[in-house]
């Protein structure tokens, strides 16, 4: 069988050296299969419905281009002003415009038509994330019968919020065209199954699959991970002193895209509350917060930037000394090697998302630690990583006082307890690494479809994959 893997994502990875859990894992499986990665690229693709090939080794890269109108309405509009806030429990930030939905559907139709011309009969298609939820439906309309899997990297929306979505009844229908629906956590799976149970068109089969009209799908959780060994090695590398020769005080670190889902204003408030409760004889830690901007042009992101700048000024103005700045707010990217070094040095890692699909920063922080003297991870109970990393200091990110207490606990924790919690979390990080995530998804897609084919034969139904 000449099977090839085709990955579809909103963007092609940039550069020749992969980094980050998703890119590393997909790079490896594509290289092994001689597959193909399809995604947008700002400087590639054309305006005539054709891909531009920008690489052949060790696998193909096919680029498409988004027009300015598509960027505004499909990407910034429907994907990031409707689906993103909806999935992150912020229905108050949803902005509905007819042009948003029209562009979202049109881009998915256009990309589906381009993929249909490329796909071979044995190819497996793996669609990544919320930008392409309708893609399988559009491919089926064009007669594509290949196996198609979907993975949602962000949280699955709660049932009550789905009704806000324009043409809400199509959400379950679009997902049902995928053979396998992959989600980050078991809670996400429960929310997805709740959606199907609430839909009279869905029927639950005895083998755990869901029959929706003539389509049959499986829903499973696949917690995504990082290249743990590579990040551990990166953190151990010797680098020039990032503090310019000064001996740094103990510090907490946060590394997040500048997004309202990350809970940064509450994190800053909690750190300010922690500082207010310090005794005169206590060490004065600082918070290093690295938050590169994202999705420029969306008002919600401009608002949170201004809020964080205001909180930084207020807290620093209240607590700073001539030789100490409580919060160092860095509103730009920091290179990966330096991040790993900072993670290893930080006594406390803060991941306090209000909602998160997984949050790989939590896993990177643990992987970077020195086993002899590890730091402590303070982790939001609403991040997907918290489902298995139960020995982190779990916290409700809406509770400012509780977060301040957890920060204090992290800085005062005895070495033995820090080591015990670290070992448990590291075991989770290694068990759910990036390569395992990709192989587990593809193995379930392949094996489950064999079982479904047999079930279809017994029921005299026609499968689509």
C-alpha positions as CSV (number, residue, x, y, z in Angstrom):
1,X,0.0,0.0,0.0
2,X,1.4,3.4,-1.1
3,X,0.1,5.4,1.9
4,X,1.1,9.0,2.2
5,X,0.3,11.4,5.1
6,X,-1.0,14.9,4.1
7,X,-1.1,17.4,6.9
8,X,-3.2,20.6,6.6
9,X,-2.7,23.6,8.9
10,X,-3.3,27.3,8.7
11,X,0.4,28.1,8.4
12,X,3.4,26.2,7.1
13,X,6.3,26.1,9.5
14,X,9.0,28.6,8.8
15,X,12.7,27.7,8.5
16,X,14.5,24.5,8.0
17,X,14.9,23.6,11.7
18,X,11.7,22.5,13.4
19,X,10.9,23.7,16.9
20,X,7.9,23.3,19.2
21,X,5.9,20.1,19.9
22,X,3.5,20.2,16.9
23,X,6.1,21.1,14.3
24,X,8.7,18.6,15.6
25,X,6.2,15.7,15.7
26,X,4.7,16.4,12.3
27,X,8.1,16.9,10.8
28,X,9.2,13.5,12.0
29,X,6.1,11.5,10.8
30,X,6.1,13.4,7.4
31,X,9.7,12.8,6.9
32,X,9.3,9.1,7.6
33,X,6.4,8.7,5.2
34,X,7.6,11.1,2.5
35,X,4.4,13.0,3.1
36,X,3.1,16.5,2.4
37,X,2.4,19.6,4.5
38,X,-0.1,22.1,3.2
39,X,-0.5,25.5,4.7
40,X,-0.5,29.2,4.1
41,X,2.7,31.2,3.6
42,X,2.9,35.0,3.3
43,X,5.3,34.9,0.4
44,X,4.2,31.8,-1.5
45,X,1.2,30.4,-3.4
46,X,-0.7,32.2,-6.2
47,X,-4.1,33.8,-6.8
48,X,-5.2,31.2,-9.3
49,X,-6.2,28.3,-7.1
50,X,-2.9,26.4,-7.2
51,X,-0.3,25.5,-4.6
52,X,3.3,26.6,-4.8
53,X,5.8,23.9,-3.9
54,X,8.4,25.3,-1.6
55,X,10.2,22.1,-0.6
56,X,10.7,18.5,-1.6
57,X,13.0,17.0,1.1
58,X,12.4,15.2,3.3
59,X,8.7,15.9,2.4
60,X,6.7,18.2,0.2
61,X,5.5,21.6,1.4
62,X,2.6,23.1,-0.5
63,X,1.8,26.7,0.1
64,X,-1.3,28.7,-0.5
65,X,-1.8,32.4,-0.1
66,X,-4.5,34.3,1.8
67,X,-5.7,37.6,0.3
68,X,-5.9,40.6,2.5
69,X,-9.7,40.2,2.6
70,X,-9.3,36.6,3.6
71,X,-6.9,37.5,6.4
72,X,-9.4,40.1,7.7
73,X,-12.6,38.0,7.5
74,X,-11.5,34.3,7.5
75,X,-8.5,34.5,9.9
76,X,-8.9,37.6,12.1
77,X,-12.7,37.5,11.6
78,X,-14.4,34.1,11.9
79,X,-11.4,32.0,13.1
80,X,-10.2,34.4,15.8
81,X,-13.1,36.7,16.6
82,X,-15.8,33.9,16.7
83,X,-14.3,30.4,17.1
84,X,-11.3,31.4,19.3
85,X,-13.3,33.3,22.0
86,X,-16.1,30.8,21.8
87,X,-13.8,27.8,22.5
88,X,-12.0,29.8,25.3
89,X,-15.2,30.5,27.3
90,X,-15.3,34.2,26.2
91,X,-18.6,34.5,24.4
92,X,-18.7,38.1,25.4
93,X,-15.8,38.7,22.9
94,X,-17.5,37.0,20.0
95,X,-18.0,39.4,17.0
96,X,-20.5,38.2,14.4
97,X,-20.4,39.6,10.9
98,X,-21.9,37.9,7.8
99,X,-18.7,38.5,5.9
100,X,-16.7,36.5,8.5
101,X,-18.7,33.3,8.0
102,X,-18.8,33.7,4.2
103,X,-15.0,34.0,4.1
104,X,-14.5,31.1,6.4
105,X,-16.6,28.8,4.3
106,X,-15.1,30.2,1.0
107,X,-11.5,29.6,2.1
108,X,-12.4,26.0,3.2
109,X,-14.0,25.4,-0.2
110,X,-11.1,26.8,-2.0
111,X,-8.5,24.8,-0.1
112,X,-10.6,21.6,-0.4
113,X,-10.7,21.9,-4.2
114,X,-6.9,22.4,-4.3
115,X,-6.3,19.4,-2.0
116,X,-8.7,17.2,-4.0
117,X,-6.4,17.6,-7.0
118,X,-3.4,16.5,-5.0
119,X,-4.7,13.6,-3.0
120,X,-4.0,10.0,-4.0
121,X,-6.3,7.0,-3.3
122,X,-4.3,5.7,-0.3
123,X,-3.4,9.0,1.3
124,X,-4.4,9.9,4.8
125,X,-5.4,13.5,5.5
126,X,-4.8,15.0,8.9
127,X,-6.4,18.4,9.4
128,X,-5.1,20.6,12.2
129,X,-7.2,23.0,14.3
130,X,-10.2,25.3,14.2
131,X,-9.3,27.1,11.0
132,X,-10.5,24.1,8.9
133,X,-13.4,22.6,10.7
134,X,-15.5,22.4,7.5
135,X,-12.7,21.0,5.4
136,X,-13.7,17.4,5.5
137,X,-17.3,18.2,4.6
138,X,-16.0,20.2,1.5
139,X,-13.7,17.3,0.5
140,X,-16.5,14.8,0.8
141,X,-18.6,17.0,-1.5
142,X,-15.9,16.7,-4.1
143,X,-15.9,12.9,-3.8
144,X,-12.8,12.5,-1.6
145,X,-13.3,9.2,0.2
146,X,-9.9,9.1,1.9
147,X,-9.4,8.7,5.7
148,X,-9.5,12.1,7.2
149,X,-8.6,12.9,10.8
150,X,-9.0,16.2,12.7
151,X,-7.2,17.5,15.8
152,X,-8.4,20.5,17.8
153,X,-5.5,22.1,19.6
154,X,-7.7,24.5,21.6
155,X,-10.5,23.6,24.1
156,X,-13.7,22.1,22.8
157,X,-16.5,24.6,23.4
158,X,-19.2,24.1,26.0
159,X,-22.6,23.2,24.7
160,X,-24.3,26.3,25.9
161,X,-21.9,28.5,24.0
162,X,-22.3,26.7,20.7
163,X,-25.8,28.3,20.2
164,X,-24.1,31.7,19.8
165,X,-22.3,30.6,16.6
166,X,-23.8,31.5,13.3
167,X,-25.5,28.5,11.7
168,X,-24.7,26.6,14.9
169,X,-26.3,23.4,13.6
170,X,-23.5,22.9,11.1
171,X,-20.8,22.6,13.7
172,X,-21.6,19.0,14.6
173,X,-22.3,18.2,11.0
174,X,-18.9,19.4,9.9
175,X,-17.1,17.4,12.5
176,X,-19.0,14.3,11.6
177,X,-17.4,14.2,8.2
178,X,-14.1,13.3,9.9
179,X,-13.2,9.6,10.6
180,X,-11.4,10.5,13.8
181,X,-11.9,13.6,16.0
182,X,-8.9,14.2,18.2
183,X,-9.0,16.4,21.3
184,X,-6.5,17.4,24.0
185,X,-8.2,16.1,27.1
186,X,-10.8,13.7,28.5
187,X,-12.9,16.7,29.5
188,X,-12.8,17.9,25.9
189,X,-14.0,14.5,24.8
190,X,-16.9,14.7,27.3
191,X,-17.9,18.1,25.9
192,X,-17.8,16.8,22.3
193,X,-19.9,13.8,23.2
194,X,-22.4,16.1,25.0
195,X,-22.8,18.1,21.8
196,X,-23.5,14.9,19.8
197,X,-25.9,13.6,22.4
198,X,-27.9,16.9,22.2
199,X,-28.2,16.5,18.4
200,X,-31.1,14.3,17.3
201,X,-29.2,13.6,14.1
202,X,-26.5,11.7,16.0
203,X,-26.7,8.0,17.1
204,X,-24.2,6.4,19.5
205,X,-23.1,2.9,18.4
206,X,-22.2,0.0,20.7
207,X,-18.6,0.2,19.6
208,X,-18.2,3.8,20.9
209,X,-18.5,5.4,17.4
210,X,-21.0,8.1,16.5
211,X,-23.3,7.7,13.5
212,X,-24.4,11.0,12.0
213,X,-26.5,10.5,9.0
214,X,-24.4,8.2,6.7
215,X,-21.2,9.2,8.4
216,X,-19.4,7.4,11.3
217,X,-16.8,9.1,13.5
218,X,-14.7,8.3,16.6
219,X,-13.8,10.8,19.3
220,X,-10.6,10.3,21.4
221,X,-8.2,12.4,23.5
222,X,-4.6,12.7,22.5
223,X,-2.7,15.0,24.9
224,X,0.0,16.8,22.8
225,X,3.5,17.1,24.1
226,X,7.0,18.4,23.4
227,X,10.3,17.0,22.3
228,X,11.2,16.4,25.9
229,X,14.8,15.1,25.4
230,X,15.7,18.0,23.1
231,X,14.3,20.6,25.5
232,X,16.1,19.0,28.4
233,X,19.4,19.1,26.4
234,X,18.8,22.7,25.4
235,X,18.3,23.7,29.0
236,X,21.6,22.1,30.0
237,X,23.6,24.0,27.4
238,X,26.0,26.7,28.6
239,X,24.9,30.1,27.5
240,X,26.2,33.6,28.1
241,X,24.9,35.0,31.4
242,X,21.4,36.5,30.6
243,X,21.6,38.8,33.6
244,X,24.9,40.5,32.6
245,X,27.0,39.1,35.4
246,X,24.7,40.2,38.2
247,X,23.5,37.6,40.7
248,X,19.8,37.3,40.1
249,X,17.3,37.0,43.0
250,X,14.9,34.1,42.9
251,X,12.3,34.7,40.2
252,X,9.1,33.4,38.7
253,X,8.7,33.2,35.0
254,X,5.7,33.3,32.6
255,X,6.0,32.8,28.8
256,X,2.8,33.2,26.9
257,X,1.4,34.7,23.7
258,X,-0.2,37.9,24.5
259,X,-3.8,36.5,24.6
260,X,-6.7,37.1,26.9
261,X,-7.1,33.3,27.4
262,X,-3.7,33.2,29.2
263,X,-5.0,35.1,32.3
264,X,-2.1,37.5,32.5
265,X,-3.9,40.4,34.2
266,X,-4.9,38.1,37.1
267,X,-1.4,36.7,37.2
268,X,0.0,40.2,37.6
269,X,-2.5,41.1,40.3
270,X,-1.7,37.9,42.1
271,X,2.0,38.6,42.0
272,X,1.2,42.1,43.4
273,X,-0.8,40.6,46.2
274,X,2.0,38.2,47.0
275,X,4.5,41.0,47.2
276,X,2.2,43.0,49.5
277,X,2.2,40.0,52.0
278,X,6.0,39.6,52.1
279,X,7.7,40.2,55.4
280,X,10.5,42.8,55.6
281,X,13.1,40.0,56.1
282,X,11.9,37.9,53.1
283,X,13.8,37.7,49.8
284,X,12.3,39.9,47.1
285,X,11.6,37.7,44.0
286,X,10.6,39.2,40.7
287,X,8.3,38.1,37.9
288,X,9.8,37.9,34.4
289,X,6.8,37.8,32.0
290,X,7.6,37.2,28.3
291,X,4.6,37.9,26.1
292,X,5.1,38.5,22.4
293,X,2.2,40.2,20.6
294,X,-0.2,38.1,18.5
295,X,-3.1,38.8,16.1
296,X,-2.4,42.5,15.7
297,X,-5.6,44.3,14.6
298,X,-8.0,42.5,16.9
299,X,-9.3,45.0,19.5
300,X,-9.3,42.5,22.4
301,X,-5.5,42.0,22.0
302,X,-4.9,45.7,21.9
303,X,-6.9,46.1,25.1
304,X,-5.0,43.5,27.1
305,X,-1.7,45.0,26.1
306,X,-2.7,48.4,27.5
307,X,-4.1,46.6,30.7
308,X,-0.8,44.8,31.3
309,X,1.3,47.9,30.7
310,X,-0.9,49.7,33.3
311,X,-0.6,46.9,35.8
312,X,3.1,46.7,35.4
313,X,3.5,50.4,36.0
314,X,1.2,50.3,39.1
315,X,2.9,47.3,40.7
316,X,6.4,48.5,40.0
317,X,5.6,51.9,41.2
318,X,4.2,50.5,44.5
319,X,7.0,48.0,45.3
320,X,10.1,48.7,43.3
321,X,13.4,49.7,45.0
322,X,16.5,51.3,43.4
323,X,18.1,47.8,43.0
324,X,15.0,45.8,42.3
325,X,12.1,45.8,39.7
326,X,9.2,43.5,40.7
327,X,7.8,42.8,37.2
328,X,9.9,42.7,34.0
329,X,7.3,42.7,31.2
330,X,9.0,41.8,27.9
331,X,6.5,42.3,25.0
332,X,8.5,40.5,22.3
333,X,9.8,37.1,21.5
334,X,12.9,35.5,23.2
335,X,14.9,32.9,21.4
336,X,14.2,29.3,22.3
337,X,17.6,28.5,23.7
338,X,17.5,31.4,26.1
339,X,13.9,30.5,27.2
340,X,15.1,27.0,28.1
341,X,17.9,28.6,30.2
342,X,15.5,31.0,31.9
343,X,13.1,28.1,32.7
344,X,15.9,26.2,34.3
345,X,16.9,29.1,36.5
346,X,13.4,30.1,37.6
347,X,12.3,28.9,41.0
348,X,8.6,29.2,40.0
349,X,6.9,28.7,36.6
350,X,3.5,30.4,36.2
351,X,1.0,28.9,33.8
352,X,-2.3,30.5,34.9
353,X,-4.5,30.3,31.8
354,X,-8.2,30.9,32.1
355,X,-8.7,28.2,29.4
356,X,-6.1,26.3,27.4
357,X,-6.1,23.3,25.1
358,X,-2.9,21.9,26.6
359,X,-0.3,24.5,27.2
360,X,3.2,23.3,26.2
361,X,5.0,25.9,28.3
362,X,4.0,23.9,31.4
363,X,5.7,20.9,29.9
364,X,8.8,22.9,28.7
365,X,9.2,24.4,32.2
366,X,9.3,20.9,33.8
367,X,11.6,19.5,31.1
368,X,14.1,22.3,31.6
369,X,14.5,21.8,35.4
370,X,17.7,20.7,37.2
371,X,16.7,17.4,38.9
372,X,19.0,18.2,41.8
373,X,17.3,21.6,42.5
374,X,14.1,21.9,40.5
375,X,11.7,24.8,40.4
376,X,7.9,24.5,41.1
377,X,5.2,24.7,38.5
378,X,2.1,26.7,39.4
379,X,-0.5,25.5,36.9
380,X,-4.1,26.5,36.2
381,X,-6.7,23.9,36.7
382,X,-8.2,25.0,33.4
383,X,-5.1,24.2,31.3
384,X,-5.2,20.8,29.6
385,X,-1.8,19.9,31.1
386,X,-3.4,19.9,34.6
387,X,-5.5,16.8,33.8
388,X,-2.3,14.6,34.1
389,X,0.2,16.9,35.8
390,X,-1.5,16.6,39.1
391,X,1.6,17.2,41.2
392,X,2.0,20.7,40.0
393,X,0.6,23.4,42.3
394,X,-2.9,23.6,40.8
395,X,-4.7,26.8,41.1
396,X,-8.0,28.6,40.1
397,X,-6.7,31.5,37.9
398,X,-9.8,33.6,38.8
399,X,-8.9,33.5,42.5
400,X,-6.3,36.2,43.1
401,X,-5.6,35.4,46.8
402,X,-5.3,31.7,46.0
403,X,-2.7,32.3,43.3
404,X,-0.7,34.7,45.5
405,X,-0.7,31.9,48.2
406,X,0.5,29.3,45.6
407,X,3.3,31.6,44.4
408,X,4.4,32.0,48.1
409,X,4.2,28.2,48.5
410,X,6.4,27.7,45.4
411,X,9.1,30.0,46.7
412,X,9.1,28.4,50.2
413,X,8.8,24.8,49.2
414,X,11.4,22.4,50.7
415,X,13.8,20.7,48.3
416,X,12.5,17.2,48.9
417,X,8.9,18.1,48.0
418,X,10.1,20.1,45.0
419,X,12.0,17.0,43.7
420,X,9.0,14.7,44.3
421,X,6.6,16.9,42.4
422,X,9.1,17.4,39.6
423,X,9.7,13.7,39.1
424,X,5.9,13.0,38.8
425,X,5.5,15.9,36.3
426,X,8.5,14.9,34.3
427,X,7.1,11.3,33.9
428,X,4.0,12.8,32.4
429,X,6.0,15.0,30.1
430,X,8.1,12.1,28.8
431,X,5.1,9.8,28.5
432,X,3.1,12.3,26.4
433,X,5.9,13.6,24.2
434,X,5.4,15.0,20.7
435,X,6.3,11.9,18.8
436,X,4.0,9.7,20.8
437,X,1.1,12.1,20.2
438,X,1.5,11.9,16.5
439,X,1.9,8.2,16.3
440,X,-0.9,7.5,18.7
441,X,-3.3,9.6,16.6
442,X,-2.4,8.0,13.3
443,X,-2.4,4.5,14.8
444,X,-6.0,5.0,16.1
445,X,-7.1,6.5,12.8
446,X,-5.7,3.4,11.0
447,X,-6.8,0.7,13.4
448,X,-10.3,2.1,14.2
449,X,-11.1,2.4,10.5
450,X,-10.4,-1.3,10.0
451,X,-12.9,-2.0,12.7
452,X,-15.4,0.4,11.3
453,X,-15.1,-1.1,7.8
454,X,-16.0,-4.5,9.3
455,X,-18.9,-3.0,11.2
456,X,-20.1,-1.3,8.0
457,X,-20.0,-4.6,6.1
458,X,-22.1,-6.2,8.8
459,X,-24.7,-3.4,8.7
460,X,-24.5,-3.2,4.9
461,X,-23.7,0.5,5.1
462,X,-21.1,2.3,2.9
463,X,-18.3,3.9,4.8
464,X,-16.6,7.1,3.4
465,X,-13.1,6.3,4.5
